[in-house]
Amino acid sequence: MSFQFGYYESGGLTVTFLGIGEVDATGHVNVSKFGTEWNGCGGFNSISDRTKRLVFCGSLTAGGLQVVVRDGQLKIEREGRHRKFVPQVEQITLNAARAHAQGQEVLYITERAVFKLGDDGPVLVEVAPGIDVDKDIRAQVGFALKVSPELKAMDPRIFADHPMDLLKDFGQSNQ
């Protein structure tokens, strides 16, 4: 185990995928404390501190969220009761300003949107087909939403009911 953490702490990882607890207006991430629940950060800091590309994955809201994909469109059938994108995280597990200053690329990917850490917080860069930015994102984010002027749709293959055929993207065939 000590060799494993030595690998992380020396910058051995080029990308890592981690869960979203809370994200705030500055891009800080909390995965360690929620009210009276103290999870601790475990190996989070060792993994995230020197990794060049951090990808945080999770839903935009929690607690009863129900989504469906119909005809290539994402539909929010029932919104979650709890926002995960909040004005200020309860505890900073990842300091976004530090990550940005170190040149780390930070993405926050949800079922309906992709945000990228900009100079002063998360910037909306992609939206799922069928999602309304104002109703389904802006209204669910607890801070002023920054939207990229190059905002684009998420890859429609994600929302299709067939294989994505990713090998073609890498110049390979399925054989």
C-alpha positions in Angstrom: 0.0 0.0 0.0 2.8 2.4 0.7 4.1 2.0 -2.8 0.6 2.6 -4.2 0.4 6.0 -2.3 3.9 6.8 -3.3 2.9 6.4 -6.9 -0.1 8.8 -6.4 1.9 11.3 -4.5 4.7 11.4 -7.0 2.3 12.3 -9.8 2.1 8.8 -11.4 -1.6 9.3 -12.4 -2.4 11.3 -15.4 -6.2 11.1 -14.8 -8.5 10.1 -12.0 -12.2 9.8 -11.7 -13.7 10.6 -8.3 -17.2 11.2 -6.9 -18.9 14.5 -6.3 -20.1 15.3 -2.8 -20.4 19.0 -3.0 -19.0 21.6 -5.4 -19.1 25.3 -4.7 -19.0 28.6 -6.7 -15.2 28.6 -6.6 -14.9 25.0 -7.7 -13.8 23.6 -4.3 -15.0 20.0 -3.7 -16.2 18.4 -0.5 -16.2 14.6 -0.2 -15.5 14.4 3.5 -18.1 16.1 5.7 -21.9 16.4 5.4 -23.7 17.8 8.4 -23.1 15.3 11.3 -21.7 12.7 8.9 -17.9 12.7 8.9 -16.6 10.4 6.2 -13.0 11.7 6.2 -11.0 12.1 3.0 -9.3 8.7 3.0 -6.8 8.6 0.2 -8.6 11.5 -1.7 -5.9 14.0 -1.1 -3.0 11.7 -2.1 -4.9 10.8 -5.3 -6.0 14.3 -6.3 -3.0 16.4 -5.3 -0.6 15.5 -8.1 -2.9 14.1 -10.8 -2.9 16.2 -13.9 -6.5 15.7 -14.8 -9.3 15.3 -12.2 -12.8 14.2 -13.3 -15.5 14.5 -10.6 -18.6 12.4 -11.5 -22.0 12.4 -10.0 -25.5 13.8 -10.2 -26.3 17.5 -10.1 -28.8 16.9 -7.3 -29.4 14.0 -4.9 -32.2 12.5 -2.8 -34.9 11.2 -5.1 -33.6 12.3 -8.5 -35.2 10.4 -11.3 -34.1 10.8 -14.9 -35.0 8.9 -18.1 -33.6 8.9 -21.6 -36.3 8.9 -24.2 -35.6 9.3 -28.0 -32.1 10.4 -27.3 -33.1 13.1 -24.9 -32.5 13.3 -21.2 -35.6 14.1 -19.1 -35.7 15.0 -15.5 -38.8 13.2 -14.2 -38.3 14.2 -10.5 -35.6 16.6 -9.3 -33.5 15.6 -6.3 -34.2 17.3 -3.0 -30.6 18.2 -2.3 -28.3 20.4 -4.3 -24.7 19.2 -4.8 -23.6 22.5 -6.4 -23.8 24.9 -3.5 -22.6 28.5 -2.7 -19.9 27.2 -0.3 -18.9 23.7 0.5 -19.1 22.6 4.1 -15.5 21.4 4.1 -12.8 21.9 1.5 -11.4 18.5 0.5 -10.1 19.8 -2.9 -8.9 23.4 -3.0 -9.8 24.5 -6.6 -7.6 27.6 -6.5 -4.6 25.5 -5.7 -5.5 22.9 -8.3 -5.9 25.6 -10.9 -2.6 27.3 -9.9 -0.8 23.9 -10.2 -2.1 23.6 -13.8 -4.5 20.7 -13.1 -7.4 20.3 -15.4 -10.6 19.8 -13.4 -13.9 18.6 -14.8 -17.2 18.1 -13.0 -19.5 15.7 -15.0 -23.1 15.1 -14.1 -26.0 13.3 -15.8 -27.1 16.6 -17.5 -24.0 18.8 -17.7 -20.3 19.1 -17.8 -18.5 21.9 -16.0 -14.8 22.8 -16.3 -12.8 24.7 -13.7 -12.1 28.1 -15.0 -10.1 31.0 -13.4 -12.8 31.7 -10.9 -14.9 28.6 -10.6 -16.9 26.0 -12.6 -18.0 27.0 -16.1 -20.7 25.1 -17.9 -19.2 23.7 -21.1 -21.6 20.9 -22.2 -25.3 20.2 -21.8 -27.2 16.9 -22.3 -29.8 16.8 -25.2 -33.2 17.6 -23.8 -31.9 19.7 -20.9 -32.9 23.3 -20.5 -30.0 25.4 -19.1 -32.2 27.7 -17.1 -34.8 25.2 -15.7 -32.7 22.1 -15.3 -29.2 23.6 -14.5 -29.3 27.2 -13.4 -32.3 26.7 -11.1 -30.5 23.7 -9.4 -27.1 25.3 -8.9 -26.7 27.3 -5.7 -24.5 30.1 -7.3 -24.4 32.3 -10.3 -23.9 30.0 -13.3 -21.0 30.8 -15.6 -21.7 29.5 -19.2 -18.9 29.1 -21.8 -19.5 31.1 -25.0 -18.6 27.8 -26.7 -21.3 25.8 -24.9 -22.0 22.6 -26.8 -24.2 19.5 -26.5 -22.9 16.3 -24.9 -22.1 13.5 -27.3 -25.5 12.2 -28.4 -24.2 8.6 -28.4 -24.3 8.7 -24.6 -28.1 8.9 -24.8 -28.6 6.4 -27.5 -29.7 2.8 -27.0 -26.8 1.2 -28.9 -23.1 0.8 -28.5 -21.1 4.0 -28.8 -18.5 2.4 -31.1 -15.7 4.2 -29.4 -13.0 2.2 -31.2 -13.6 4.3 -34.3 -12.7 7.4 -32.3 -9.3 5.8 -31.7 -8.7 4.7 -35.2 -9.4 1.1 -34.5 -12.1 -1.3 -35.7 -14.3 -3.7 -33.7 -12.4 -6.7 -34.9 
